[in-house]
Amino acid sequence: MNWRERISVDPAVCHGKACIKGTRVMVSVVLDNLAAGEAQDAVAEAYHITSDDIHASLLYAAELVKESVLPLSPGAA
């Protein structure tokens, strides 16, 4: 899957944050819900998106972490 087909960034939508195309559902909201332990099906239903949209969000996040590093303090786990 090419996440670029399902994720868009438009300065006029959600202040230019990455969103599921055709919606105002930010990728960060999808990821926050998944990180909090919500089931993918529940997230899809709650935000009226598809499992492919969720998969694209995960692929987008994976691409981002390849390009940036958050500094951690020494010894932090």
N, C-alpha and C positions, 0 to 999 in steps of 0.2 A: 504494500500500500504506500502511496505517496501522500504524506500528511498535507502537503501543499494544496491538494485538491479539496481539503475539508477545513483548513484553518485559514483565516484571513486577518489582515491587520489594516484597519482603515482609520485614519485620524478622526473621522466624523462619527465613528462608532466606538463606544466605551473608551473614549480618550486614547484611541490608538492601541489598546491592549489586544493581544491575540484572542480571537473569538472563533467559535464554530461558525463556518460560513452560513450566511442567511439568518443568523440569530444574533442576540446580544449576550449569549452565554460565553463567558470568558473561559479560556483554557485553564486559567489559574483556579477558577471555581470548581471545575471538573476535577482537577488534580487535588485540590484541598479536600474535597469530599472523599475521593478514593484513599487519600492518605489518612483520613479520619476513620477508615474502616468500612465505609459505605460500600455495598455491593454494586458492581457495574450496572446491573439491571435496574437497581433502585435509582441510581444517578441518572441513567438514561430516561427512565420514566418521569422522574421529578423535573427534569429540565427539557423534556420533549426532544431529546436527541437520540441518535442511534448508537449501537455498540461500535460501529465503524468510526463515529465521531469520537468516542472515548479512546479507541485504539489510536486514532490520529493524534489526540491530545498527548497520549503517552509517548508516541514517536517524536512529537514536537519537543517534549520535555527532554527526551533522551538526546536529541540534537543539541539542545541548549547546554546541557551539562558537558558535552564534548568540547564546547567552546569557552566555558567560563568555570572558574573555581571560586567557591566561597571560602575566605580565610577562616581557619579554625585556630583556636588558641592551643598551644602545646599541651598534649596530654588529653585533649577533649576527645570524647568518643562519639 
